[in-house]
Amino acid sequence: DAVRPEWIDYNGHMNVAYYVLAFDHATDRLFDYLGIGEAYRRATHHSIFALEAHVTYERELRQGEEFVVASRLIDADRKRLHLFHALTRAKDNELSATMEVMGLHVDMAGPKSAPLPDDVYAKVEALLAEHCVLPAPPQLGRKIGIRR
């Protein structure tokens, strides 16, 4: 994608809200790949809800700059997905931002948590097996606070 004019804040760079939007679009693509995207929600009345997210901002992006989001599955169980996204500037692969997010599989009728179906969980396990051999990102598991 590329940074759109309406995403620029009064400081002249991409506003924090649009980093989260870019990560949300990447999450949608990952969920489509796993078979739990919008079509899955329409067909099953189940979806993934975000429980918690943590964003880090490393370098600013300016209007028109192209970027790429790489997504990883960090961990998963029958109900939860732990994801990590890294947004890099396309021209030089410089890290601009990261987002770590925990999602919960939800039966929309409740709403209440529900286990992933076996076929979906098999895809999740296969992707997790591929991703678990990668080194942990340094931003993973960060806490926010003022060090004294």
C-alpha positions, 0 to 999 in steps of 0.5 A: 500500500501507500500512505494516502493524503488523508492519512497525514497529520499536522506533524506532516507524517502518517497519523498513528490511527492509520498504522493501526488501519494498515495492520488491520488490513494485513490481519484481514488478509491473514484471516482470509488465508486461514479461511476465517475472514469475512466470508467465514463470518457470513457463513458461520456467524463466527469471527475473531475479535481483538482482545489486546493490541500493542503498537510500536512506532519506529520511523515515520512515513510520509505521504506517498511512501509505499509500505509492506506489512509482514504478518506472523503467527506467534502462537495459537490455541483452539480459541486464540491467535497471537499475531505480530505485524511489521510495517516496513517502508518499501523503498529500503525495508526500514521498519516503521511500526509493529503491532502485536495483537491477541485475537479470540474466536467468537460465536457471534450468537452469544457473543461468546468464545468458541473453539476454531473448527478442526479444518481451520485449526489445522491451517493455523497449526500448519502456519504456526509450524512454519512461523515458530522457527523464526526468531522472536521480534525484539518488540514482542511482549513489550510493556508500556510504562515509565521506567524510574 
